[in-house]
Amino acid sequence: MEARTILVVEDEVDILNLIAYNLEKEGYSVLKATTGEDGFKLARDRKPDLVLLDLMLPGVDGLDICKRLKAEGTTSGIPIIMVSARGEESDVVVGLELGADDYVSKPFSPRILLARVRSVLRRAASGKQDLEERIIQSGSIRIDRARHEVRCDDEVVDLSATEFGILEYLAANPGWVFSRNQIIRAVKGEDYPVTERAVDVQILALRKKLGSAGDMIETVRGIGYRFKEPA
């Protein structure tokens, strides 16, 4: 398994090296920055798994960097642990409200810091898994089950409840062929009074609404339909 990468943004070189040493000893890959601007650029370019961010930095401070990281699309999902000698409650609240995942006050035990790092990484991995289970992405089609939303080429596609159900069912099982009756039962339940011809009509409407991505829904002659497997 590839080592997790952690970016440490800390202007006190002795503390920066101490943190890096302890992280590397635990098997993490470490990126270092001594200014907020350098840290922001590294985070944007290298996409680390976690950022340890000091509050008191020369020039742009840690709170501003935290805000910028969370506002940037490519870095907004990176978890952040704020590190600072400023242990006042107001700073903790501001950091967390800006999107930081945890807060460690100096002086700190390396063992405590490592425990916080492991905990935040576990939460981030769990959140990513939940997102992956919620989202079905295939080519230009993105299905968000929780929001009951479909996007194609990042444009929202207006689907009826039945059309959404059919697309979700097929896309969740790429490569599998389903008969019209199987599709009806999966979307509407047992003994629902819908003809097989009605499924064809729904599929036709779906393909039209999905535009060029509509060919992801394939007809299997004499059987039914399947969603094309990703290339």
ABEGO torsion letter per residue (X at the ends): XBBBBBBBBBABAAAAAAAAAAAAAAGBBBBBBABAAAAAAAAAAAGBABBBBBABBBEBBAAAAAAAAAABAAAAABBBBBBBABABAAAAAAAAAAGBABBBBOBBBAAAAAAAAAAAAAAAAAAAAAAAAABBBBEABBBBAAAGBBBBGGBBBBBBAAAAAAAAAAAABBGBBBBAAAAAAAAAEBGBBBBAAAAAAAAAAAAAAAEAAAAABBBBBGAEBBBBBBX
